[in-house]
Amino acid sequence: MNKNNVKGSLILGLASLLWGLAFVVQSDAADKISPFIFNGLRSLVGAAAIFLYLFVKSKISKSPIFKSGNSYKKAAISGGIICGTVLCIATNLQQLGITVYPSKCNTVEARSGFLTTLYVVIVPIASIIVGKRVALPVWIASVFAMMGVYFLCLTNGISNIYYGDILMFLCAVTFSLHIMAVDKYGAGVGGAQLSFIQFIVCGVLSIILSFAAREGHNAISDIRLALPQIIYMGVFSSGFAYTLQIVGQKYAEPAVASISMSLEGVFATLGGLVIMGSVPSVKETIGCVLVFIATVTVQITPRRKMKNG
């Protein structure tokens, strides 16, 4: 069993738990505040939470927030700018997708959750394009994970195609690029430092986009209305979970990481069971089992087969 994959998957599993529980909060926020302002503020709140952590840690350890050395700082800043830009595109596509679904569509959370998780199959393909070998167990696990997410999210199947579906598919592609970017730029720098910079970039770019989209009308009242969602998403879904992603991907290869992150759908279902008192159907239970099997399968993949070709 690959110990690095196990360690990385456990960390990414915790991130998926936070994302799964926060999905309903994100959907609720779509009814209260415009997408770019919401993502801009949640990103800046996430950056503030990470900075507070780094500041307290530096005082306790009596060490600088950023390690000395121009090469380290340059790598953290350049990596943070790239990851933050890609994350800005991905999160805003996701929030826009949730927002534009028509009122007649009563499966918004399910459809968006399934389509976003298409990165499970996109990342292995992208890995091959950039010269990484993807072992057969990972491909099998990817199929199992995608089937599991389908059963979890779309128990009644997909009917019709909406504009929101297109945005969600583009979101999945962009999240795949973000996973690849974190793999490339996160190895040589601190996870919290890189995450801090990426959220500053994501937040600033989202605010700029909000001005370009003229979202300023009733902005203050919207922010007050959605403030609990902004704080929750900023601290937990953004600041904490995405930092865990960066740390987890130091150990797990991108294709393995994407499968571990698909546990988000499982935790969303379990969250509905605990918070809303809903009982999962037979198909949802099968979906949970398939995603779990996929996550376990990739743990036995030898790391040597995952190296660059």
Secondary structure as GFF3:
##gff-version 3
##sequence-region A 1 309
A	DSSP	alpha_helix	3	29	.	.	.	ID=ss1
A	DSSP	alpha_helix	35	61	.	.	.	ID=ss2
A	DSSP	alpha_helix	70	100	.	.	.	ID=ss3
A	DSSP	alpha_helix	108	116	.	.	.	ID=ss4
A	DSSP	alpha_helix	119	129	.	.	.	ID=ss5
A	DSSP	alpha_helix	136	153	.	.	.	ID=ss6
A	DSSP	alpha_helix	163	185	.	.	.	ID=ss7
A	DSSP	alpha_helix	191	212	.	.	.	ID=ss8
A	DSSP	alpha_helix	219	232	.	.	.	ID=ss9
A	DSSP	pi_helix	233	240	.	.	.	ID=ss10
A	DSSP	alpha_helix	241	248	.	.	.	ID=ss11
A	DSSP	alpha_helix	254	261	.	.	.	ID=ss12
A	DSSP	alpha_helix	263	275	.	.	.	ID=ss13
A	DSSP	alpha_helix	282	297	.	.	.	ID=ss14
A	DSSP	three_ten_helix	298	300	.	.	.	ID=ss15
A	DSSP	three_ten_helix	303	306	.	.	.	ID=ss16
###
